[in-house]
Amino acid sequence: QVQLVESGGGLVQAGGSLRLSCAGSGSTSSIYAMGWYRQAPGKQRELVAVISNGGSTNYADFVKGRFTISRDSSKNTVYLQMNSLKPEDTAVYYCNAAAWVIAIKRDYWGQGTQVTVSS
């Protein structure tokens, strides 16, 4: 009922910047929060940042001061501005949407976009 498509990943040098986008479609009115997660090879998926419909944000400690999550509700899109990138930021970044569907909380995921930061 909710489809998410990420874009904006790529290859950058350490200290560079990228802006990720996640476009939602389907029953987007059911979404109450969206976030970005990342997963590096051999590592567990981890939360990067989340934003609620009310605009409240929360960030993982390792990205505070470097990444900014934002949204454009008119376009059903959430963004992640990543600055001062480090090699350890290399991962597949996934967009997540938490939604109410028939009174049940459900999570939806995009296909992921690769971010590679060279040293």
C-alpha positions in Angstrom: 0.0 0.0 0.0 3.1 2.2 0.3 5.9 2.2 -2.2 9.2 3.9 -1.6 11.9 4.7 -4.1 15.4 6.0 -3.0 17.8 8.0 -5.2 20.8 10.2 -4.9 23.5 7.7 -3.8 26.9 7.6 -5.4 30.6 7.7 -5.0 32.2 10.7 -3.2 35.4 11.5 -1.5 35.8 11.8 2.3 34.5 15.2 3.3 32.1 15.5 0.4 28.3 15.7 0.4 25.3 13.8 -1.0 21.6 14.4 -0.8 19.4 11.3 -0.8 15.7 11.4 -1.8 12.9 9.0 -1.0 9.7 9.4 -3.0 6.6 7.7 -1.5 3.5 6.6 -3.3 0.4 4.7 -2.6 -1.4 5.2 0.7 1.0 7.8 1.9 -1.6 9.5 4.1 -1.3 6.5 6.4 2.4 7.3 7.2 3.2 8.8 10.6 7.0 8.8 10.4 9.7 8.2 7.9 13.4 7.5 8.4 16.7 6.5 6.9 18.5 3.3 7.8 21.8 2.0 6.5 23.5 -1.4 6.2 27.1 -2.1 5.5 28.3 -5.5 4.3 28.4 -7.9 7.2 26.8 -5.4 9.5 23.4 -5.0 11.1 21.0 -2.4 9.7 21.0 0.7 11.8 18.9 3.8 12.2 20.4 7.0 10.7 17.6 9.5 11.2 13.8 9.7 11.5 11.2 12.5 11.1 7.6 12.4 12.2 4.6 13.9 10.5 4.8 16.7 13.1 8.4 17.5 12.1 10.2 16.1 15.1 13.6 14.6 14.2 15.9 12.1 15.8 19.5 11.2 14.7 22.0 8.5 15.5 24.9 9.8 17.4 27.4 9.1 14.7 25.7 11.5 12.2 24.7 14.3 14.5 26.0 17.6 13.2 26.7 16.1 9.7 23.3 14.8 8.4 20.0 16.5 8.2 16.6 14.8 7.5 13.8 16.8 6.0 10.6 16.3 4.1 8.4 17.8 1.5 4.9 16.7 2.2 3.5 18.1 -1.0 5.7 15.7 -2.9 5.5 12.8 -0.4 9.3 12.9 -0.3 11.8 12.7 2.5 15.5 13.8 2.1 18.7 13.1 3.8 21.4 15.8 3.4 24.8 14.2 4.2 27.8 16.4 4.7 31.3 15.8 5.9 31.0 12.2 4.8 33.4 9.6 6.1 34.5 6.2 4.7 32.6 4.5 7.5 29.4 6.0 6.1 29.7 3.6 3.2 26.6 1.5 3.1 23.3 0.9 1.4 20.9 3.5 2.6 17.2 2.5 2.9 14.2 4.6 3.3 11.6 3.5 5.8 8.0 4.5 6.4 6.0 3.6 9.4 2.3 3.6 8.7 -1.1 2.7 10.0 -2.8 0.3 7.7 -6.3 -1.0 8.7 -5.4 0.0 12.3 -2.2 -2.0 12.2 1.3 -0.5 12.3 3.4 -1.6 9.4 6.8 -0.8 8.1 7.6 -0.3 4.4 11.1 -0.2 2.8 12.6 1.1 -0.3 15.1 -0.8 -2.4 18.1 1.1 -1.1 20.7 3.3 -2.7 24.4 2.7 -2.4 26.6 5.4 -0.8 30.3 4.9 -1.1 32.8 7.2 0.5 36.4 6.9 -0.6 39.3 7.8 1.7 
